[in-house]
């Protein structure tokens, strides 16, 4: 097994195909999972015949689209302020830690001089 077979996700495609029956033909929708759209088309052409693949389109991952939400201008402003507040709190913690370290080094130097 190749590493790219494990690390890359397969894509899902929806296809409309013509199914040939004894009495005539009918249209059907089917799902195909393949590495790319060309591979999906080749699989479908092999299964249903070259001229029977009518439409093929990629399915957008529902997990990605469900998590994204368009924010209004006021929501973006609040989010920006919240992010900035978190950043400033982090900077304050780092500054306090540096000052504490500096004080500890100063005390260590005084103790070692005695």
N, CA, C and O atoms as a Tinker XYZ file with bonds, in Angstrom:
   456  protein
     1  N      0.847000   -1.176000    0.000000    73     2
     2  CA     0.000000    0.000000    0.000000    64     1     3
     3  C      0.888000    1.232000    0.000000    63     2     4     5
     4  O      1.874000    1.294000    0.734000    81     3
     5  N      0.540000    2.204000   -0.817000    73     3     6
     6  CA     1.310000    3.431000   -0.920000    64     5     7
     7  C      0.851000    4.414000    0.149000    63     6     8     9
     8  O     -0.298000    4.379000    0.589000    81     7
     9  N      1.775000    5.303000    0.566000    73     7    10
    10  CA     1.462000    6.262000    1.621000    64     9    11
    11  C      0.363000    7.227000    1.185000    63    10    12    13
    12  O     -0.455000    7.638000    2.008000    81    11
    13  N      0.331000    7.596000   -0.098000    73    11    14
    14  CA    -0.707000    8.533000   -0.533000    64    13    15
    15  C     -2.093000    7.894000   -0.525000    63    14    16    17
    16  O     -3.094000    8.609000   -0.493000    81    15
    17  N     -2.174000    6.569000   -0.554000    73    15    18
    18  CA    -3.463000    5.898000   -0.449000    64    17    19
    19  C     -4.031000    6.016000    0.956000    63    18    20    21
    20  O     -5.244000    5.946000    1.151000    81    19
    21  N     -3.150000    6.194000    1.934000    73    19    22
    22  CA    -3.587000    6.306000    3.327000    64    21    23
    23  C     -3.830000    7.754000    3.714000    63    22    24    25
    24  O     -4.778000    8.059000    4.437000    81    23
    25  N     -2.972000    8.648000    3.231000    73    23    26
    26  CA    -3.037000   10.033000    3.687000    64    25    27
    27  C     -4.060000   10.885000    2.943000    63    26    28    29
    28  O     -4.526000   11.886000    3.487000    81    27
    29  N     -4.419000   10.518000    1.719000    73    27    30
    30  CA    -5.385000   11.331000    0.978000    64    29    31
    31  C     -6.770000   10.702000    1.062000    63    30    32    33
    32  O     -6.927000    9.483000    1.001000    81    31
    33  N     -7.751000   11.555000    1.200000    73    31    34
    34  CA    -9.133000   11.084000    1.258000    64    33    35
    35  C     -9.681000   10.900000   -0.144000    63    34    36    37
    36  O     -9.332000   11.640000   -1.065000    81    35
    37  N    -10.530000    9.920000   -0.293000    73    35    38
    38  CA   -11.203000    9.723000   -1.567000    64    37    39
    39  C    -12.373000   10.690000   -1.662000    63    38    40    41
    40  O    -12.946000   11.077000   -0.643000    81    39
    41  N    -12.723000   11.075000   -2.855000    73    39    42
    42  CA   -13.826000   12.003000   -3.085000    64    41    43
    43  C    -15.076000   11.231000   -3.479000    63    42    44    45
    44  O    -14.995000   10.145000   -4.053000    81    43
    45  N    -16.220000   11.799000   -3.165000    73    43    46
    46  CA   -17.494000   11.205000   -3.541000    64    45    47
    47  C    -18.091000   12.012000   -4.687000    63    46    48    49
    48  O    -18.085000   13.243000   -4.669000    81    47
    49  N    -18.601000   11.304000   -5.675000    73    47    50
    50  CA   -19.202000   11.931000   -6.844000    64    49    51
    51  C    -20.603000   11.378000   -7.034000    63    50    52    53
    52  O    -20.863000   10.204000   -6.769000    81    51
    53  N    -21.507000   12.240000   -7.497000    73    51    54
    54  CA   -22.872000   11.833000   -7.827000    64    53    55
    55  C    -22.975000   11.850000   -9.347000    63    54    56    57
    56  O    -22.577000   12.813000  -10.003000    81    55
    57  N    -23.514000   10.770000   -9.888000    73    55    58
    58  CA   -23.617000   10.668000  -11.341000    64    57    59
    59  C    -25.045000   10.337000  -11.735000    63    58    60    61
    60  O    -25.740000    9.589000  -11.047000    81    59
    61  N    -25.464000   10.903000  -12.843000    73    59    62
    62  CA   -26.715000   10.512000  -13.475000    64    61    63
    63  C    -26.335000    9.664000  -14.679000    63    62    64    65
    64  O    -25.600000   10.105000  -15.562000    81    63
    65  N    -26.847000    8.443000  -14.698000    73    63    66
    66  CA   -26.488000    7.509000  -15.765000    64    65    67
    67  C    -27.748000    6.978000  -16.427000    63    66    68    69
    68  O    -28.827000    6.983000  -15.835000    81    67
    69  N    -27.599000    6.526000  -17.650000    73    67    70
    70  CA   -28.685000    5.881000  -18.372000    64    69    71
    71  C    -28.518000    4.380000  -18.162000    63    70    72    73
    72  O    -27.457000    3.815000  -18.429000    81    71
    73  N    -29.575000    3.751000  -17.681000    73    71    74
    74  CA   -29.550000    2.307000  -17.466000    64    73    75
    75  C    -30.396000    1.670000  -18.561000    63    74    76    77
    76  O    -31.578000    1.978000  -18.717000    81    75
    77  N    -29.768000    0.780000  -19.311000    73    75    78
    78  CA   -30.442000    0.120000  -20.429000    64    77    79
    79  C    -31.110000   -1.149000  -19.906000    63    78    80    81
    80  O    -30.457000   -2.012000  -19.320000    81    79
    81  N    -32.418000   -1.246000  -20.126000    73    79    82
    82  CA   -33.203000   -2.409000  -19.707000    64    81    83
    83  C    -33.701000   -3.149000  -20.946000    63    82    84    85
    84  O    -33.489000   -2.699000  -22.072000    81    83
    85  N    -34.359000   -4.276000  -20.732000    73    83    86
    86  CA   -34.921000   -5.026000  -21.868000    64    85    87
    87  C    -36.002000   -4.229000  -22.581000    63    86    88    89
    88  O    -36.080000   -4.234000  -23.809000    81    87
    89  N    -36.834000   -3.544000  -21.803000    73    87    90
    90  CA   -37.978000   -2.836000  -22.369000    64    89    91
    91  C    -37.651000   -1.400000  -22.779000    63    90    92    93
    92  O    -38.484000   -0.745000  -23.405000    81    91
    93  N    -36.474000   -0.897000  -22.449000    73    91    94
    94  CA   -36.127000    0.485000  -22.770000    64    93    95
    95  C    -34.999000    0.962000  -21.872000    63    94    96    97
    96  O    -34.167000    0.175000  -21.422000    81    95
    97  N    -34.985000    2.255000  -21.620000    73    95    98
    98  CA   -33.942000    2.836000  -20.773000    64    97    99
    99  C    -34.578000    3.681000  -19.688000    63    98   100   101
   100  O    -35.727000    4.107000  -19.808000    81    99
   101  N    -33.818000    3.921000  -18.627000    73    99   102
   102  CA   -34.254000    4.791000  -17.548000    64   101   103
   103  C    -33.040000    5.534000  -17.010000    63   102   104   105
   104  O    -31.902000    5.110000  -17.212000    81   103
   105  N    -33.287000    6.635000  -16.329000    73   103   106
   106  CA   -32.214000    7.421000  -15.717000    64   105   107
   107  C    -32.104000    7.014000  -14.255000    63   106   108   109
   108  O    -33.107000    6.715000  -13.607000    81   107
   109  N    -30.883000    7.005000  -13.741000    73   107   110
   110  CA   -30.657000    6.673000  -12.335000    64   109   111
   111  C    -29.528000    7.539000  -11.802000    63   110   112   113
   112  O    -28.619000    7.928000  -12.535000    81   111
   113  N    -29.606000    7.830000  -10.517000    73   111   114
   114  CA   -28.524000    8.539000   -9.846000    64   113   115
   115  C    -27.749000    7.519000   -9.023000    63   114   116   117
   116  O    -28.329000    6.611000   -8.429000    81   115
   117  N    -26.438000    7.683000   -8.999000    73   115   118
   118  CA   -25.594000    6.780000   -8.233000    64   117   119
   119  C    -24.427000    7.551000   -7.648000    63   118   120   121
   120  O    -24.066000    8.628000   -8.124000    81   119
   121  N    -23.847000    6.980000   -6.609000    73   119   122
   122  CA   -22.668000    7.566000   -5.973000    64   121   123
   123  C    -21.457000    6.726000   -6.330000    63   122   124   125
   124  O    -21.527000    5.499000   -6.399000    81   123
   125  N    -20.345000    7.410000   -6.556000    73   123   126
   126  CA   -19.077000    6.742000   -6.831000    64   125   127
   127  C    -18.026000    7.380000   -5.941000    63   126   128   129
   128  O    -17.984000    8.602000   -5.797000    81   127
   129  N    -17.181000    6.559000   -5.346000    73   127   130
   130  CA   -16.070000    7.054000   -4.540000    64   129   131
   131  C    -14.802000    6.762000   -5.317000    63   130   132   133
   132  O    -14.512000    5.609000   -5.635000    81   131
   133  N    -14.044000    7.812000   -5.624000    73   131   134
   134  CA   -12.834000    7.651000   -6.430000    64   133   135
   135  C    -11.815000    8.707000   -6.033000    63   134   136   137
   136  O    -12.114000    9.643000   -5.292000    81   135
   137  N    -10.606000    8.531000   -6.545000    73   135   138
   138  CA    -9.510000    9.443000   -6.257000    64   137   139
   139  C     -9.719000   10.797000   -6.930000    63   138   140   141
   140  O     -9.359000   11.830000   -6.367000    81   139
   141  N    -10.291000   10.798000   -8.115000    73   139   142
   142  CA   -10.528000   12.042000   -8.842000    64   141   143
   143  C    -11.702000   11.880000   -9.789000    63   142   144   145
   144  O    -12.246000   10.788000   -9.949000    81   143
   145  N    -12.079000   12.979000  -10.409000    73   143   146
   146  CA   -13.253000   12.956000  -11.270000    64   145   147
   147  C    -13.020000   12.112000  -12.519000    63   146   148   149
   148  O    -13.949000   11.484000  -13.028000    81   147
   149  N    -11.784000   12.095000  -13.015000    73   147   150
   150  CA   -11.501000   11.276000  -14.197000    64   149   151
   151  C    -11.628000    9.787000  -13.881000    63   150   152   153
   152  O    -12.168000    9.019000  -14.678000    81   151
   153  N    -11.123000    9.383000  -12.702000    73   151   154
   154  CA   -11.249000    7.984000  -12.307000    64   153   155
   155  C    -12.712000    7.612000  -12.107000    63   154   156   157
   156  O    -13.129000    6.510000  -12.464000    81   155
   157  N    -13.496000    8.530000  -11.537000    73   155   158
   158  CA   -14.915000    8.262000  -11.334000    64   157   159
   159  C    -15.617000    8.087000  -12.679000    63   158   160   161
   160  O    -16.436000    7.183000  -12.842000    81   159
   161  N    -15.299000    8.945000  -13.633000    73   159   162
   162  CA   -15.910000    8.842000  -14.966000    64   161   163
   163  C    -15.535000    7.518000  -15.634000    63   162   164   165
   164  O    -16.386000    6.874000  -16.247000    81   163
   165  N    -14.280000    7.110000  -15.521000    73   163   166
   166  CA   -13.838000    5.849000  -16.127000    64   165   167
   167  C    -14.555000    4.643000  -15.504000    63   166   168   169
   168  O    -14.960000    3.719000  -16.211000    81   167
   169  N    -14.706000    4.665000  -14.176000    73   167   170
   170  CA   -15.430000    3.578000  -13.507000    64   169   171
   171  C    -16.873000    3.495000  -14.000000    63   170   172   173
   172  O    -17.379000    2.413000  -14.295000    81   171
   173  N    -17.521000    4.640000  -14.084000    73   171   174
   174  CA   -18.914000    4.666000  -14.523000    64   173   175
   175  C    -19.050000    4.249000  -15.982000    63   174   176   177
   176  O    -19.990000    3.541000  -16.342000    81   175
   177  N    -18.118000    4.685000  -16.820000    73   175   178
   178  CA   -18.170000    4.299000  -18.233000    64   177   179
   179  C    -17.982000    2.788000  -18.380000    63   178   180   181
   180  O    -18.587000    2.165000  -19.253000    81   179
   181  N    -17.149000    2.208000  -17.530000    73   179   182
   182  CA   -16.948000    0.767000  -17.576000    64   181   183
   183  C    -18.214000    0.020000  -17.127000    63   182   184   185
   184  O    -18.572000   -1.011000  -17.696000    81   183
   185  N    -18.879000    0.554000  -16.104000    73   183   186
   186  CA   -20.071000   -0.118000  -15.572000    64   185   187
   187  C    -21.302000    0.063000  -16.459000    63   186   188   189
   188  O    -22.048000   -0.891000  -16.680000    81   187
   189  N    -21.524000    1.277000  -16.970000    73   187   190
   190  CA   -22.770000    1.592000  -17.657000    64   189   191
   191  C    -22.617000    1.790000  -19.157000    63   190   192   193
   192  O    -23.614000    1.891000  -19.870000    81   191
   193  N    -21.391000    1.847000  -19.642000    73   191   194
   194  CA   -21.170000    2.101000  -21.065000    64   193   195
   195  C    -20.729000    3.535000  -21.285000    63   194   196   197
   196  O    -21.080000    4.432000  -20.519000    81   195
   197  N    -19.958000    3.740000  -22.338000    73   195   198
   198  CA   -19.358000    5.052000  -22.580000    64   197   199
   199  C    -20.391000    6.159000  -22.784000    63   198   200   201
   200  O    -20.221000    7.258000  -22.256000    81   199
   201  N    -21.439000    5.897000  -23.528000    73   199   202
   202  CA   -22.406000    6.948000  -23.837000    64   201   203
   203  C    -23.501000    7.081000  -22.787000    63   202   204   205
   204  O    -24.400000    7.908000  -22.938000    81   203
   205  N    -23.440000    6.285000  -21.728000    73   203   206
   206  CA   -24.510000    6.282000  -20.732000    64   205   207
   207  C    -24.203000    7.097000  -19.489000    63   206   208   209
   208  O    -25.047000    7.174000  -18.597000    81   207
   209  N    -23.044000    7.699000  -19.393000    73   207   210
   210  CA   -22.720000    8.594000  -18.275000    64   209   211
   211  C    -23.141000    9.995000  -18.698000    63   210   212   213
   212  O    -22.512000   10.615000  -19.555000    81   211
   213  N    -24.217000   10.483000  -18.084000    73   211   214
   214  CA   -24.797000   11.750000  -18.518000    64   213   215
   215  C    -24.288000   12.953000  -17.732000    63   214   216   217
   216  O    -24.014000   14.003000  -18.313000    81   215
   217  N    -24.160000   12.807000  -16.424000    73   215   218
   218  CA   -23.761000   13.927000  -15.574000    64   217   219
   219  C    -22.929000   13.390000  -14.429000    63   218   220   221
   220  O    -23.249000   12.350000  -13.853000    81   219
   221  N    -21.855000   14.103000  -14.097000    73   219   222
   222  CA   -20.988000   13.703000  -12.987000    64   221   223
   223  C    -20.556000   14.959000  -12.261000    63   222   224   225
   224  O    -20.001000   15.877000  -12.866000    81   223
   225  N    -20.814000   14.999000  -10.960000    73   223   226
   226  CA   -20.411000   16.156000  -10.186000    64   225   227
   227  C    -19.938000   15.734000   -8.803000    63   226   228   229
   228  O    -20.398000   14.738000   -8.245000    81   227
   229  N    -19.011000   16.512000   -8.267000    73   227   230
   230  CA   -18.431000   16.216000   -6.957000    64   229   231
   231  C    -19.420000   16.580000   -5.862000    63   230   232   233
   232  O    -20.170000   17.549000   -5.981000    81   231
   233  N    -19.411000   15.790000   -4.794000    73   231   234
   234  CA   -20.227000   16.075000   -3.619000    64   233   235
   235  C    -19.358000   16.856000   -2.654000    63   234   236   237
   236  O    -18.259000   16.425000   -2.309000    81   235
   237  N    -19.855000   18.015000   -2.216000    73   235   238
   238  CA   -19.110000   18.842000   -1.273000    64   237   239
   239  C    -19.251000   18.209000    0.096000    63   238   240   241
   240  O    -20.336000   17.779000    0.488000    81   239
   241  N    -18.128000   18.156000    0.829000    73   239   242
   242  CA   -18.110000   17.539000    2.152000    64   241   243
   243  C    -19.036000   18.313000    3.094000    63   242   244   245
   244  O    -18.848000   19.509000    3.319000    81   243
   245  N    -20.029000   17.623000    3.635000    73   243   246
   246  CA   -21.020000   18.276000    4.499000    64   245   247
   247  C    -20.404000   18.740000    5.809000    63   246   248   249
   248  O    -20.854000   19.737000    6.375000    81   247
   249  N    -19.383000   18.042000    6.308000    73   247   250
   250  CA   -18.758000   18.432000    7.564000    64   249   251
   251  C    -18.103000   19.801000    7.443000    63   250   252   253
   252  O    -18.145000   20.594000    8.383000    81   251
   253  N    -17.502000   20.084000    6.295000    73   251   254
   254  CA   -16.852000   21.373000    6.106000    64   253   255
   255  C    -17.878000   22.484000    5.966000    63   254   256   257
   256  O    -17.676000   23.565000    6.519000    81   255
   257  N    -18.951000   22.263000    5.260000    73   255   258
   258  CA   -19.917000   23.329000    5.030000    64   257   259
   259  C    -20.775000   23.584000    6.262000    63   258   260   261
   260  O    -21.223000   24.712000    6.467000    81   259
   261  N    -21.017000   22.565000    7.091000    73   259   262
   262  CA   -21.832000   22.771000    8.279000    64   261   263
   263  C    -21.107000   23.617000    9.307000    63   262   264   265
   264  O    -21.752000   24.356000   10.053000    81   263
   265  N    -19.795000   23.533000    9.370000    73   263   266
   266  CA   -19.020000   24.261000   10.363000    64   265   267
   267  C    -18.791000   25.715000   10.003000    63   266   268   269
   268  O    -18.442000   26.506000   10.879000    81   267
   269  N    -18.970000   26.089000    8.777000    73   267   270
   270  CA   -18.716000   27.464000    8.375000    64   269   271
   271  C    -20.021000   28.247000    8.370000    63   270   272   273
   272  O    -21.053000   27.787000    7.882000    81   271
   273  N    -19.936000   29.443000    8.931000    73   271   274
   274  CA   -21.109000   30.299000    8.985000    64   273   275
   275  C    -20.665000   31.705000    8.589000    63   274   276   277
   276  O    -19.620000   32.179000    9.035000    81   275
   277  N    -21.436000   32.350000    7.775000    73   275   278
   278  CA   -21.134000   33.717000    7.391000    64   277   279
   279  C    -21.534000   34.640000    8.532000    63   278   280   281
   280  O    -22.680000   34.637000    8.983000    81   279
   281  N    -20.571000   35.428000    8.989000    73   279   282
   282  CA   -20.822000   36.330000   10.108000    64   281   283
   283  C    -21.200000   37.716000    9.595000    63   282   284   285
   284  O    -20.740000   38.161000    8.544000    81   283
   285  N    -22.053000   38.382000   10.371000    73   283   286
   286  CA   -22.414000   39.755000   10.035000    64   285   287
   287  C    -21.272000   40.676000   10.442000    63   286   288   289
   288  O    -20.325000   40.246000   11.101000    81   287
   289  N    -21.362000   41.933000   10.052000    73   287   290
   290  CA   -20.307000   42.897000   10.364000    64   289   291
   291  C    -20.138000   43.059000   11.872000    63   290   292   293
   292  O    -19.011000   43.130000   12.362000    81   291
   293  N    -21.234000   43.118000   12.604000    73   291   294
   294  CA   -21.129000   43.287000   14.065000    64   293   295
   295  C    -20.553000   42.032000   14.721000    63   294   296   297
   296  O    -19.787000   42.133000   15.680000    81   295
   297  N    -20.914000   40.849000   14.214000    73   295   298
   298  CA   -20.357000   39.607000   14.764000    64   297   299
   299  C    -18.855000   39.523000   14.482000    63   298   300   301
   300  O    -18.088000   39.058000   15.326000    81   299
   301  N    -18.436000   39.972000   13.297000    73   299   302
   302  CA   -17.011000   39.997000   12.973000    64   301   303
   303  C    -16.258000   40.959000   13.879000    63   302   304   305
   304  O    -15.131000   40.681000   14.290000    81   303
   305  N    -16.882000   42.092000   14.189000    73   303   306
   306  CA   -16.250000   43.073000   15.065000    64   305   307
   307  C    -16.066000   42.492000   16.463000    63   306   308   309
   308  O    -15.000000   42.640000   17.062000    81   307
   309  N    -17.095000   41.835000   16.983000    73   307   310
   310  CA   -17.013000   41.218000   18.311000    64   309   311
   311  C    -15.946000   40.130000   18.318000    63   310   312   313
   312  O    -15.158000   40.032000   19.258000    81   311
   313  N    -15.923000   39.314000   17.266000    73   311   314
   314  CA   -14.927000   38.242000   17.179000    64   313   315
   315  C    -13.516000   38.824000   17.145000    63   314   316   317
   316  O    -12.613000   38.310000   17.805000    81   315
   317  N    -13.328000   39.892000   16.378000    73   315   318
   318  CA   -12.027000   40.538000   16.285000    64   317   319
   319  C    -11.580000   41.066000   17.644000    63   318   320   321
   320  O    -10.422000   40.907000   18.029000    81   319
   321  N    -12.504000   41.694000   18.368000    73   319   322
   322  CA   -12.171000   42.218000   19.694000    64   321   323
   323  C    -11.849000   41.094000   20.670000    63   322   324   325
   324  O    -10.930000   41.220000   21.480000    81   323
   325  N    -12.594000   40.005000   20.601000    73   323   326
   326  CA   -12.346000   38.855000   21.468000    64   325   327
   327  C    -10.975000   38.250000   21.180000    63   326   328   329
   328  O    -10.227000   37.921000   22.101000    81   327
   329  N    -10.655000   38.106000   19.899000    73   327   330
   330  CA    -9.347000   37.574000   19.519000    64   329   331
   331  C     -8.224000   38.489000   19.997000    63   330   332   333
   332  O     -7.194000   38.021000   20.482000    81   331
   333  N     -8.428000   39.777000   19.858000    73   331   334
   334  CA    -7.416000   40.748000   20.299000    64   333   335
   335  C     -7.247000   40.690000   21.810000    63   334   336   337
   336  O     -6.125000   40.788000   22.306000    81   335
   337  N     -8.340000   40.533000   22.551000    73   335   338
   338  CA    -8.260000   40.434000   24.012000    64   337   339
   339  C     -7.478000   39.183000   24.419000    63   338   340   341
   340  O     -6.663000   39.234000   25.340000    81   339
   341  N     -7.719000   38.076000   23.745000    73   339   342
   342  CA    -6.970000   36.848000   24.037000    64   341   343
   343  C     -5.477000   37.057000   23.768000    63   342   344   345
   344  O     -4.625000   36.617000   24.541000    81   343
   345  N     -5.179000   37.736000   22.660000    73   343   346
   346  CA    -3.781000   37.989000   22.310000    64   345   347
   347  C     -3.113000   38.871000   23.366000    63   346   348   349
   348  O     -1.976000   38.612000   23.759000    81   347
   349  N     -3.809000   39.902000   23.823000    73   347   350
   350  CA    -3.241000   40.792000   24.842000    64   349   351
   351  C     -3.054000   40.061000   26.171000    63   350   352   353
   352  O     -2.054000   40.279000   26.855000    81   351
   353  N     -3.999000   39.197000   26.545000    73   351   354
   354  CA    -3.849000   38.407000   27.768000    64   353   355
   355  C     -2.631000   37.494000   27.677000    63   354   356   357
   356  O     -1.894000   37.342000   28.651000    81   355
   357  N     -2.419000   36.895000   26.526000    73   355   358
   358  CA    -1.260000   36.030000   26.326000    64   357   359
   359  C      0.033000   36.834000   26.449000    63   358   360   361
   360  O      0.997000   36.376000   27.062000    81   359
   361  N      0.050000   38.026000   25.868000    73   359   362
   362  CA     1.236000   38.881000   25.961000    64   361   363
   363  C      1.496000   39.288000   27.403000    63   362   364   365
   364  O      2.650000   39.338000   27.828000    81   363
   365  N      0.444000   39.581000   28.163000    73   363   366
   366  CA     0.596000   39.944000   29.570000    64   365   367
   367  C      1.188000   38.779000   30.362000    63   366   368   369
   368  O      2.066000   38.985000   31.201000    81   367
   369  N      0.717000   37.561000   30.105000    73   367   370
   370  CA     1.262000   36.379000   30.788000    64   369   371
   371  C      2.745000   36.211000   30.466000    63   370   372   373
   372  O      3.544000   35.910000   31.353000    81   371
   373  N      3.110000   36.404000   29.207000    73   371   374
   374  CA     4.511000   36.262000   28.813000    64   373   375
   375  C      5.381000   37.322000   29.480000    63   374   376   377
   376  O      6.496000   37.036000   29.914000    81   375
   377  N      4.861000   38.548000   29.558000    73   375   378
   378  CA     5.613000   39.631000   30.196000    64   377   379
   379  C      5.811000   39.345000   31.677000    63   378   380   381
   380  O      6.909000   39.543000   32.199000    81   379
   381  N      4.760000   38.878000   32.372000    73   379   382
   382  CA     4.879000   38.522000   33.788000    64   381   383
   383  C      5.883000   37.388000   33.981000    63   382   384   385
   384  O      6.661000   37.400000   34.935000    81   383
   385  N      5.865000   36.420000   33.086000    73   383   386
   386  CA     6.798000   35.304000   33.195000    64   385   387
   387  C      8.235000   35.780000   33.001000    63   386   388   389
   388  O      9.135000   35.322000   33.706000    81   387
   389  N      8.464000   36.695000   32.052000    73   387   390
   390  CA     9.810000   37.235000   31.842000    64   389   391
   391  C     10.284000   38.013000   33.063000    63   390   392   393
   392  O     11.434000   37.895000   33.486000    81   391
   393  N      9.371000   38.817000   33.625000    73   391   394
   394  CA     9.738000   39.592000   34.812000    64   393   395
   395  C     10.047000   38.665000   35.985000    63   394   396   397
   396  O     10.996000   38.899000   36.734000    81   395
   397  N      9.256000   37.627000   36.140000    73   395   398
   398  CA     9.489000   36.662000   37.214000    64   397   399
   399  C     10.832000   35.962000   37.025000    63   398   400   401
   400  O     11.576000   35.764000   37.986000    81   399
   401  N     11.137000   35.592000   35.795000    73   399   402
   402  CA    12.412000   34.943000   35.496000    64   401   403
   403  C     13.575000   35.891000   35.767000    63   402   404   405
   404  O     14.601000   35.497000   36.322000    81   403
   405  N     13.397000   37.142000   35.368000    73   403   406
   406  CA    14.447000   38.139000   35.598000    64   405   407
   407  C     14.689000   38.338000   37.089000    63   406   408   409
   408  O     15.839000   38.417000   37.520000    81   407
   409  N     13.615000   38.421000   37.886000    73   407   410
   410  CA    13.746000   38.559000   39.340000    64   409   411
   411  C     14.446000   37.342000   39.939000    63   410   412   413
   412  O     15.307000   37.484000   40.806000    81   411
   413  N     14.082000   36.157000   39.482000    73   411   414
   414  CA    14.700000   34.935000   40.003000    64   413   415
   415  C     16.188000   34.890000   39.651000    63   414   416   417
   416  O     16.997000   34.472000   40.479000    81   415
   417  N     16.564000   35.309000   38.442000    73   415   418
   418  CA    17.968000   35.340000   38.056000    64   417   419
   419  C     18.738000   36.358000   38.890000    63   418   420   421
   420  O     19.881000   36.122000   39.281000    81   419
   421  N     18.091000   37.501000   39.157000    73   419   422
   422  CA    18.733000   38.528000   39.975000    64   421   423
   423  C     18.974000   38.002000   41.397000    63   422   424   425
   424  O     20.049000   38.213000   41.959000    81   423
   425  N     17.985000   37.322000   41.976000    73   423   426
   426  CA    18.128000   36.749000   43.326000    64   425   427
   427  C     19.210000   35.670000   43.336000    63   426   428   429
   428  O     19.950000   35.544000   44.311000    81   427
   429  N     19.303000   34.906000   42.276000    73   427   430
   430  CA    20.318000   33.854000   42.173000    64   429   431
   431  C     21.700000   34.472000   42.117000    63   430   432   433
   432  O     22.627000   33.977000   42.756000    81   431
   433  N     21.849000   35.554000   41.355000    73   431   434
   434  CA    23.136000   36.250000   41.280000    64   433   435
   435  C     23.537000   36.819000   42.630000    63   434   436   437
   436  O     24.703000   36.739000   43.014000    81   435
   437  N     22.573000   37.398000   43.363000    73   435   438
   438  CA    22.863000   37.942000   44.687000    64   437   439
   439  C     23.268000   36.826000   45.652000    63   438   440   441
   440  O     24.196000   36.991000   46.443000    81   439
   441  N     22.579000   35.707000   45.585000    73   439   442
   442  CA    22.883000   34.591000   46.481000    64   441   443
   443  C     24.255000   33.987000   46.159000    63   442   444   445
   444  O     24.971000   33.569000   47.069000    81   443
   445  N     24.622000   33.939000   44.895000    73   443   446
   446  CA    25.908000   33.345000   44.534000    64   445   447
   447  C     27.073000   34.267000   44.842000    63   446   448   449
   448  O     28.204000   33.800000   44.984000    81   447
   449  N     26.823000   35.567000   44.948000    73   447   450
   450  CA    27.882000   36.514000   45.289000    64   449   451
   451  C     28.224000   36.483000   46.777000    63   450   452   453
   452  O     29.321000   36.896000   47.154000    81   451
   453  N     27.333000   36.016000   47.618000    73   451   454
   454  CA    27.556000   36.004000   49.066000    64   453   455
   455  C     28.442000   34.926000   49.464000    63   454   456
   456  O     28.734000   34.773000   50.650000    81   455
